[in-house]
Structure formats: structure tokens, C-alpha cells
């Protein structure tokens, strides 16, 4: 009998100490701060941010998607259908997805061209050609 009572006491002891302990509240205090604030030229309806945090896409109430860089500078805008109510982007930011209230779903391919200053660089062919091919061969 003493062994049974002792065994029951040992089995119940951890649960009694847990009951006396107040429940854990999770992490400590919440610390937060505003990192950046941007002034937008339109009332935002939706937004998406690229996974690399280099671009923010904002759907405005003026039927445009604005593309902003990390400093809030507008990189461009894309006109969209008036029924567009939500946006999302592909993981690498190469596609913009539009969801419309008219049950339409659209995808738009996005690419940015880059101007390269080639003034003073050697060239072959017409200097005013509409297309310029640049070869970086000195980096090895």
C-alpha cells in the first residue's frame, strides 16, 4: 500500500507543480519602430512587396499599379482595369497578378530595362544605331 501511495505521489508531483506555475505569455515585450514612411500620389487599395524587398507594388484607386523602389521613389506605373481589386507578384517579381471584381484574373509580365552609359567606349558599326550590344570582356 505504501509503495502504491508513493508511486501515485511521484506521478502526480510534476502535474501539481505545473498547475501552480502561471501560464506562459509567450515572448517578452513587443518592440517596434516605423522604418520608413512614403507619401503616395493615390489612395492605396492593395499592395505587394517583392521577396528581395527591392520593390513595392501599390494598387491605387486611380486604376494604376505603382511600382516603388526601397526609398519610395516611383519607378513607373501600369494602367489596370477599373475592376481590379487585388494584386500579387511572382516570387522573383517577374509577373504581376491582378484580381478583378468581375471574376477576371490577369497576369502581366514585368521587366525593367537599364540604360548603360557607353560614351567614350570603343564601338564597331553605326554610332546612332537603334540597338547597342555591350560586351563586358575585361572582367575575368
MOZI-V786817 format. One record per pair of residues at least 24 apart in sequence whose C-alpha atoms are under 10 Angstrom apart, sorted by the first residue. I is the first residue (numbers start at 1). J is the second residue. If there is no record, write none. Layout:
I J
I J
This chain:
36 70
36 71
36 72
37 71
37 72
38 68
38 71
38 72
38 73
39 72
39 73
40 66
40 68
40 72
40 73
40 74
41 66
41 74
42 66
45 84
45 85
45 86
45 87
46 84
46 85
46 86
46 87
46 88
47 86
47 87
47 88
47 89
48 86
48 87
48 88
48 89
48 90
48 93
48 96
49 88
49 89
49 91
49 93
50 88
50 89
50 90
50 91
50 92
50 93
50 94
51 89
51 90
51 91
51 92
51 93
52 91
52 92
52 93
54 93
55 93
56 89
56 93
57 87
57 88
57 89
57 93
57 96
58 86
58 87
58 88
59 84
59 85
59 86
59 87
59 88
59 98
60 84
60 85
61 85
65 96
65 98
75 112
76 112
78 108
78 110
80 106
80 108
81 106
